[in-house]
Amino acid sequence: MKEDDFSYHLHPTSSIPDMEAWGGPRIISEGEGVRVKSVEGKTYIDCGAGLWLNNVGTGRKEIVEAASKQMEKLHYFQSFNGYTHPLAIEVAKKFAKMVPVENARIFFTSGGSESNDSAYKLARLYFNLTGRPEKNQIICRTKAYHGVAYGATSATSLPGFWDGFRPLVPGFHHTDHPHCYFCAWGKEEGSCDYECAKAVEEKILEIGPEKVAGFSAEPVIGTGGAIVPPNGYYPRVREICNKYDVLLIADEVICGFGRTGKNFGIENWGVKPDLMMLAKGITSGYIPMGAVALTGKIYEPIKKHGIFMHGYTYTGHPVACAAALANLEIVEKENLVENARIKGEILRQKVRALDLPCIGEVRGIGMINGVQLVKNRETREKFAPSVGFAKRVSFLGWENGLILRPLIDDALQLSPSLIISETEIDELVEKLETSIKQAWEEYLANDEKTL
């Protein structure tokens, strides 16, 4: 089976040399709850909930049955040319009432990258239709991940995602991201003037307010390190966007549908965006689906214009809609938003209590968490990139029964399913401690060289 994978399969964002060193890919065959099982029969706690998305856990028969029944009734119909179906209407209504977007309209996609591309097109279209076509530039942030479609790739700012793929889509710019532990302005949280928010204003002025359509941000940076901004950041950013008539675009692909302990991440700071990208937690990954929520302000000129010349074959797919409704029913019935808030704090406290010399910061909100690994905790000195410390911890984690994902700058992603119990958290933390200790001991024994 592994030989066939090498012969026929091109993996996304995967190191081919690493897979060769492992003797082939890690093949997962089944799962239940927060755990998955390999073809060899070994069970693992999935510390990443797939890719931040499996909010309700694996093996939920309610979703499977809902999708199966819908396949029998109507497996597909288009949303183009004025057509729709009952579940698309029901899901759009449910989302519109959930999101913190005024007079929301919902546009469906197949996933997060499509949602991002759609949101950027909507931002540009809005200003085009209101007589300001020159207002078309999009500001994003360093360490941002917004997807891999071409517009989303251009919005993303992480190592490797641009290499070999240029030229990118024009009109995207980046400003420094907010991270108090590694503050780009040398400040400490609580004794700054939100220089990270001021950087957004400075970038708007640098480009020219008459040219900037939107500022796009993940409420909590995901792949860039599970980074939570300081509390005053988003209120200040909202004020800046209002000042210069710039649309605030919240990429909730990772944060949405309960993962941060609120329905949507931006709600943790009491801010309302103009556009929201949604995906992942919509269906917990049982079937691909995404969406964009736009304000009535953005919808009205499109309505007046008469047509939105954009769409995807699987927009509002009936089976995806059925899965979404069943998934969100579980989230509500089992109070998983609150469970994410409570269990996320328990998880962070238990990891902090490990007090290992190479754990610098344990950060997060709800069930988005990052463990920052550093060479020197006192000085916050990072490991040299050549060391590959977090990557080594993730390899040892696999050996110890965890699926761990290393993030940028030697952080580890801890974002299990929202159903996780405290007993399962204890097991996760115990195995995490073992894996980090093993990597640290190897690092010291190797004279602090490459692992």
N, C-alpha and C positions, 0 to 999 in steps of 0.2 A: 504493500500500500504506500509506503513512504517513497519507494523508488518511482511509483507511478506519479506521485505528487511532483517529484523533481522533473519527471519527463514531460508533464503536461500543464502544470499549474504555475501561473505567475501571481505571487502573493502581493497584496497591497502593503506599502510601507513596512517591509520586512527585510532584514539583512540576510541575503543569500549565503554569505560566508558563515554567519551564525548558525543557520539551519544545517549547513554542511557539517559544522563542528558538533552539532547535537546528534548527528546521524539521521537527520530528517526533521520534518515539521512535527510539532506537538499536536496530535490528532485527538480532538475531543468528540466523543460519540454520543453522550447523553448527559442529562442533568436533572437535578431536582432542588428546588429552593435556592439557596445561595451556593450550591455545590455543583460541580460538573465532574464527569468521569472520562478518562482517556481510554483509547482502544485497548490499552494494556490492563485496564481494570482498576487503575489507581484513582482515588477521589481527591479533589482539590476544592478549597474555598476560592471562589472567584472574587478577588479583591477589587476588580474593576467593573463588575456587572456587565460583562461584555466590553463594550466601549461606552461606559457611563449610562447605559440605557435600560438595563433589565430591572426596572423599579419593583416589579411584583414577583420576581423570582422565576425560576425555570419550572416547566411542567404544570402550568395552570390550565386545567381542563376547561374552565369557563371560557377562556379565550379561544382555545382550540375548537370547542363546540360552536361558539358564535361564528367563527370564521367558516367552519364546515357547513353550517346551515345556510350561510349567505352564499357560499359557492354553489350549493344546490339550487338556490332560488334565483340568483343573478350574480354570476361570477365577475362580470365586467360590463360597464357601459361608460361611454365618454361623457365628459363635462363640457366639451366644445359645442359651439353652434346652438347654445341655449338649452342643451339637454342636462339632465341631472337624474338623481334617484333619491328615494326617501332618506336613506342613511346619510348621504352627503349633507342634506339639509339639516338633519338632526345634529350631526357632529358640528357643523358650522355654527348652529345656534348655541350649542353647549360651549364651544370654545369662545365665542363672542361674549358670552355672559361671564366666562371665567377670567379672561385676560384683563390686565390693568391698562387697557387701551380704550380711549373714548370713542363711543359709537362705532365699535369695531366691525369690520368686514373680514372674512376669512378666505384666503386663497390657498388651495391645497397643492402640495408637491409630493415627491416621493422620498424626500430625505433632507438632511441639513444643508448639504452643498447647494441643492436646488432652491431651498428656502433662502439662503444667502444671496444667490444670484438674483432671485426674484425680488428680494427686498431692495437691492441696489438699483435694479431697473425701475422699480416703483418710485424710489426717491428721485431718480433723474426724470422720470416721466412726469411726476408731480410738478416739478419746477418748469419743465417744458410746457406743460398744459396751462400753467399760470403765467406764461409770458416771460419766463426767465431761463431760457435754455442754456445760458452760460453758467448757471449755478448747478454744476454737475460733478464736482469733485467729492470724493469720499475720504474721510479721515478714519484710520484705524489705529491700532496700537502695536508696539513691539510685543513679542511673545503671544500674539493673538493667533488663534486657530479658528478659521471660519469655513473650512472645507477645501475641496480640491477641484471643483468646477473652475473654469478659468477666471471668472469674476471673484469667486471665493478664494482661489489661490492667490490672486492679487491682493486681496484683503488680509490674507494670512501673513504672518511674519515670524516664521520659525525656520531654523537651519534646515536646508535641504529641499524645502518645498518649491523653491524657485530655480534651483540648479538644473540646468539643461532644458528648462521649459520656457525660457524667454523667447520672444518678447511677451511681457505680461499685458493685461488689459490696462490701458492708460487711465489716469485720473484717480489713482489710489495713493494715499500718503500715510505715513505712520509717525506717531508721537510716542514718547516713553510711557510705559505702563506703570500703574501704581503697585508697589510692593515694599511695604515698610521695612521688612527684614533686610532686603538688599536695596535700599532706597537710592534711586539714581541721583538724588539731590543731596545725599549725605545727611538727611534729617532723621529724627526719631518720631515715631507716632505719638501724638499728643503735644508735640512741641514744634509743629510745622504750620504752615499757612496753606496747606493743600497745594503745594507746588505741582503735584501730579495733575490736578485739575486745571491749574493755570496753564500747564503745557498744552492742553487742548485749545484754550483761547489763543495762546501764542501761535499755534499751528494754523488756526483759522485766519489770524491776522497776517501771517506769513504768506498764505495762499491768496488771501483776499476774501472777505466775507461774501462778496457778491458772486464768488465762484464755488463756494462750499455748499453741497447739498445735504450731507449727513455726516454724523459721527457714529461709527459702529463699534460696539463693545460687548464682549461677554460679561454679564453681571459678575460672575466669578470666572476668572481665566482658568480654562481646563487643562488642555494638553500642554500649555506653556508653564504649568507648575502648580495647578490648584491654588491660585492666588486670590485671596479675598482683599478687596480694597478697604481703606480706612472709611469709617462711618460717614464722614462728611463729603466724600468724593462725588457720589452720584447726584446728591442735591445741588452741589456746586456746578457740576457738568450740565445739569438740566437748566440752570439759570443761564449758563454761557450759551447753550444752544438756543434758548429763547431770545437772548440778547441779539444774536446774529441771524435769526431765522434759519437755523440749521436743524434738520430732523435728527432726533435722538433714536438710534436704531439699536435695539437690545437683542443680541443673539442668545436666545434662551434654549438653544438646541440641547445643551447639556443640563442647564439649570432647571428647565421647565418641568412641570407636573410633579412637584413635590420634593425634588432631590435636595433643595437647600433648606427644607423645613418650612417653606412657604409654597404656595402653588407655583409661583414664578420667582426667580431669583431677584429681579429688580424690586419686588415688593418688600424685600428686607430693608430697603432704604426709602420707602414711601414715594417712589418716583414713577411717573407714567411716561412710557416711551411713545413715539409716533409710529414706529414699526417694530414688530417682534418676529423673529424667526423661531420656529418650533420644529421639533422632530423627536427622535430617540424615545423619551418617556411617553410619547403619545400612545404607542402600542407596546412598550417595553421590549421592542425588537421582535415581536412575534411575526410581524410582517412590516416591510418598509412603508413609512408614511412621514410626511412633513407638512408644514403649513406656514403661512405668513399672516399675521394680524396687522391690519392697517387702520388708521383712524378714519373717521368719517370725513375729516378735513382733506385727507388724501384721496378718498373714494369719490368725493363730489365732482372734481374736475374730470375724472375718468368717466363718470356717468354722463357728464355733459358732453364729453368727447364722443362717447358712444361705444367704445370697444377697447379692451385691453389685449393688445396683440402679443400675447405671451401665454404659454401653457405647456403641459406635459401630457404624454399619452395616458399616464396613470394618475393624473390629477383626480382626487376624490374617489379613488378606487373603492368599489363597494365592500370588498373583503377587508381592506384596511380600515374602512369606517366601522365595520362590525367589530373588528379586533380592538379598535380604539375605544369604543363604547364599553366593551366588556372589561378592558384593562382599567379604564377610569372608574368603573363601578367597583372594582377590587380596591383601588387606591382609596376611594371614599369609604367603602364599607369597613375596611380594615384600618382606617385612620393612619395611613402610611405617611402622610405629610408630617404629622406629629411624631410618628415613630422615627422618621428621618432626623427631626430636630433633637429628640431626646437621645436616641442611640448614637447619633453622630457625636454629641458632646461626650458621651461615655467612652466612645472609641478614642477620641482625642486625649481624654484624661488618662486612659490606660496606657496609651503609647508614650505620653509625656512622663508617666511614672517609671518607665524603663530606665530613664536617666543614663542612656549610653553616651559615651564621649563623642561619637560621630553624629548624633542627632542634634541638629541645630534648632530647627523650628518645626513644631507640629501645628499646622494651620488648617483652617477649614470652616465650613458652615454647613449644618445639616450633614448630609452624606456625600459631600464633596470635601475630600481631605488630602493634604499633601504632607509627607514626612521629608523634611529637608535634611539631607546628609551632607556633612561638611568635614573638612580635614581638621579644623580647629574650631571648637564650639565657642571659645572665648573671643576670638577675633573674627569669627564668621568667614574664615578663609575657606575657599572652595577647593575641592580636589582638582588636580590637573585633568583636563578632558581626556587625556590618554589613559588615565587610571581606569575609567569605566566602573566606578564604584557601585552606583545604583544598578547598573546592568548586571554586575556580579551578584548583588543581593537578590535581584529578581531570578537569576539562574538558580541560586541556592534555595530561594523560596519554592521554586518548582520541585526541587528535590525533597523539600520538607512539607509539601502538600498545599502550597499557596500559588495562585496565579497572580503575580505582581507585575505591574507595568512601570518601568522607569520613565520619568518625565524629563523635561529640560533641566540642566544644571544639577543633576544628581538628586532629584526629588523622586519619591515613590508615590504613586496614586493609590489611595485607599477610598474606594467609592463602591462598596458592595451594594447588593439589592436592599431596598428599603425595608424588607421583611426581616432583616437579620435580628437575631435574638442576642441577649447579653451573653449567654453561654457560647454562642458562635463567635462573638467578639472576643471572648477570653481565649478561645482556641486560636483565632487569627493572630492576636497579639503575641501569644506564646510562640507561635511558629515564626512570626516576624522577628521577634527578639533573637531567636536561634539563628535565623538567616543573617541578620545584621552583625551579630557577634562573630559568626564564622567568617564573614567577609572582612571585618575589621582585623581579626587575628591574622588572616591571610595577608592583608595589606601591610601590617607591621612586620610580619615574618619575611615579606618580600622587599624589605627596606623602602617601603612607601613608593613602589614602582607599579607598573601596569599589572593589573590582575588578570 
